[in-house]
Amino acid sequence: MYAVGAETDRRLEIPGEDLPGSYSAAEFVFWYNGHPDYRHLKFDLNVEDVAVVGIGNVAMDVARILTQDPEELAASDMPDYAIEALRAATRIRRIHVLGRRGPAQAAFSPKEIKELGALKYADLVFEPHEAALDELSRAWLEKEKDPNALKNAEYVEKHSRVKPAGKPREIRVRFLVSPTEFKAGPDGRLTQVLLERNELQAGKDGSPRPRGSGRFEKLPAGLAFRAVGYRGIPIPGVPFDERSGRIPNREGRVLDEAGNPRPGEYVVGWAKRGPSGLIGTNKLDSAATVNAILEDFAGAAPRPRPPVQADPAAVEALLRERGVRFVTFDDWHALDAEELRRGAAKGKLREKFTDIGAMLMFLEEKRGR
Ligand SMILES: Cc1cc2nc3c(=O)[nH]c(=O)nc-3n(C[C@H](O)[C@H](O)[C@H](O)COP(=O)(O)OP(=O)(O)OC[C@H]3O[C@@H](n4cnc5c(N)ncnc54)[C@H](O)[C@@H]3O)c2cc1C
């Protein structure tokens, strides 16, 4: 069973994408969450304007983190190195969140955009002409009646008429724009994002699709995060669909190149469905994979059980015998309790371990006690 998620981000495939100052939002999110493989990254946050490309919940998360009250961050479970870096990022003034389609097609959730509209440290700003619905989107909304899209469109239209309160920072959510190039200044670092304005036209299924208008604008930005979706990383020897970034499957059964199921191989989660949906969505979806396994093995004769399976303690004994270093669920609980204890001592929700060596050392010391 492959349950490996979708751990890398999609690229924009535009010139200048790899300039210093241009990052993947996925890496930034891992960094401020204390992921051991990403904690050593350095982000130069000493800029006034930040571009966030994409308009889904990850883009919203990044915009919120960059504009949150430092005292609130300090009480959260964010690692201290990230809190310090964000506290020191005092130059940041504007976060430009860039969406290629209109407000009715935005991928953020109504709850998320409302939260951004109620931040203590930042005003949420829309351009009135981009917030107003075009005829195509209006007709599409009436036909589809998607409750989230209706709520988003209504909120954006209403909020676009609210006068900014003059808070220290601004989140400017832009619609109908696509970055076409990242440009560097004399020092070789990102200074500007070239944007093409889009128009919406009906796609094959009638849904509004963006099309470049040939009209461009320049957006100052010393820092850019791309948040245009995640994709899976191929595993050697396991089929992978480069186009969708997923493991090809039918109801969770992994398919070979000819489209036939590979016996005994299954997939769940984002690796199966692609990077969309919350944990609950994936839990529900995993039932189909489990049913496929039950069906495939329904007629199979029960295999004789090797004796080792009869005794769970034998698994640990076998691992010890082979010199494998392993952690148990009790270890996990011990780490969890220690993180909460260290957090409480500092007035934080939790103080995370962000280094695997430190986690193992803590567990060894605990066992030795
Ligand atoms: C920024 C962000 C915020 C989110 N916020 C929420 C939220 O608030 N609530 C919510 O319900 N959902 C949230 N989600 C969605 C949620 O993360 C996914 O729905 C869920 O994690 C998908 O589960 P998964 O098991 O497919 O993948 P994952 O949870 O990503 O698990 C995959 C695991 O496989 C491991 N792995 C990868 N490759 C290999 C390999 N080759 N060998 C061994 N192990 C490997 C990874 O390290 C990882 O531990 C968020 C997602 C993102 C990106």
The ligand as a MOL file (V3000), in Angstrom:
LIG
                    3D

  0  0  0     0  0            999 V3000
M  V30 BEGIN CTAB
M  V30 COUNTS 53 58 0 0 0
M  V30 BEGIN ATOM
M  V30 1 C -0.2140 23.4870 3.7250 0
M  V30 2 C -1.2730 22.4370 3.9440 0
M  V30 3 C -2.1830 22.5830 4.9690 0
M  V30 4 C -3.1640 21.6020 5.1900 0
M  V30 5 N -4.0270 21.7870 6.2220 0
M  V30 6 C -4.9460 20.8190 6.4930 0
M  V30 7 C -5.8170 20.9560 7.6150 0
M  V30 8 O -5.7580 21.9280 8.3800 0
M  V30 9 N -6.7480 19.9640 7.8340 0
M  V30 10 C -6.8260 18.8510 7.0190 0
M  V30 11 O -7.6760 17.9790 7.2670 0
M  V30 12 N -6.0020 18.7090 5.9540 0
M  V30 13 C -5.0680 19.6500 5.6660 0
M  V30 14 N -4.2420 19.5050 4.5810 0
M  V30 15 C -4.4150 18.3340 3.7010 0
M  V30 16 C -3.7890 17.0870 4.2950 0
M  V30 17 O -2.4340 17.3670 4.5840 0
M  V30 18 C -3.8960 15.9260 3.2880 0
M  V30 19 O -5.2510 15.7130 2.9750 0
M  V30 20 C -3.3280 14.6350 3.8410 0
M  V30 21 O -2.0840 14.8500 4.4780 0
M  V30 22 C -3.1200 13.5880 2.7380 0
M  V30 23 O -2.7270 12.3790 3.3670 0
M  V30 24 P -1.6980 11.3500 2.7010 0
M  V30 25 O -1.6690 10.1990 3.6310 0
M  V30 26 O -2.0770 11.1090 1.2960 0
M  V30 27 O -0.2820 12.0870 2.6610 0
M  V30 28 P 0.6460 12.6410 3.8380 0
M  V30 29 O -0.1420 13.0000 5.0410 0
M  V30 30 O 1.4880 13.7080 3.2100 0
M  V30 31 O 1.5530 11.4140 4.2320 0
M  V30 32 C 2.5600 10.9010 3.3740 0
M  V30 33 C 3.6930 10.3540 4.2150 0
M  V30 34 O 4.5490 9.5170 3.4150 0
M  V30 35 C 5.9050 9.8260 3.6560 0
M  V30 36 N 6.6690 9.4720 2.4500 0
M  V30 37 C 6.7400 10.1360 1.2560 0
M  V30 38 N 7.5050 9.4670 0.3730 0
M  V30 39 C 7.9270 8.3520 0.9980 0
M  V30 40 C 8.7430 7.2230 0.6150 0
M  V30 41 N 9.2460 7.1230 -0.6190 0
M  V30 42 N 8.9810 6.2620 1.5370 0
M  V30 43 C 8.4210 6.3380 2.7950 0
M  V30 44 N 7.6590 7.3570 3.2100 0
M  V30 45 C 7.4010 8.3510 2.3260 0
M  V30 46 C 5.8920 11.3090 3.9800 0
M  V30 47 O 7.0210 11.6680 4.7260 0
M  V30 48 C 4.5850 11.4520 4.7800 0
M  V30 49 O 4.7980 11.2100 6.1420 0
M  V30 50 C -3.2460 20.4620 4.3360 0
M  V30 51 C -2.3220 20.3160 3.3080 0
M  V30 52 C -1.3500 21.2860 3.0990 0
M  V30 53 C -0.3640 21.0900 1.9780 0
M  V30 END ATOM
M  V30 BEGIN BOND
M  V30 1 1 1 2
M  V30 2 1 2 3
M  V30 3 2 2 52
M  V30 4 2 3 4
M  V30 5 1 4 5
M  V30 6 1 4 50
M  V30 7 2 5 6
M  V30 8 1 6 7
M  V30 9 1 6 13
M  V30 10 2 7 8
M  V30 11 1 7 9
M  V30 12 1 9 10
M  V30 13 2 10 11
M  V30 14 1 10 12
M  V30 15 2 12 13
M  V30 16 1 13 14
M  V30 17 1 14 15
M  V30 18 1 14 50
M  V30 19 1 15 16
M  V30 20 1 16 17
M  V30 21 1 16 18
M  V30 22 1 18 19
M  V30 23 1 18 20
M  V30 24 1 20 21
M  V30 25 1 20 22
M  V30 26 1 22 23
M  V30 27 1 23 24
M  V30 28 2 24 25
M  V30 29 1 24 26
M  V30 30 1 24 27
M  V30 31 1 27 28
M  V30 32 2 28 29
M  V30 33 1 28 30
M  V30 34 1 28 31
M  V30 35 1 31 32
M  V30 36 1 32 33
M  V30 37 1 33 34
M  V30 38 1 33 48
M  V30 39 1 34 35
M  V30 40 1 35 36
M  V30 41 1 35 46
M  V30 42 1 36 37
M  V30 43 1 36 45
M  V30 44 2 37 38
M  V30 45 1 38 39
M  V30 46 1 39 40
M  V30 47 2 39 45
M  V30 48 1 40 41
M  V30 49 2 40 42
M  V30 50 1 42 43
M  V30 51 2 43 44
M  V30 52 1 44 45
M  V30 53 1 46 47
M  V30 54 1 46 48
M  V30 55 1 48 49
M  V30 56 2 50 51
M  V30 57 1 51 52
M  V30 58 1 52 53
M  V30 END BOND
M  V30 END CTAB
M  END
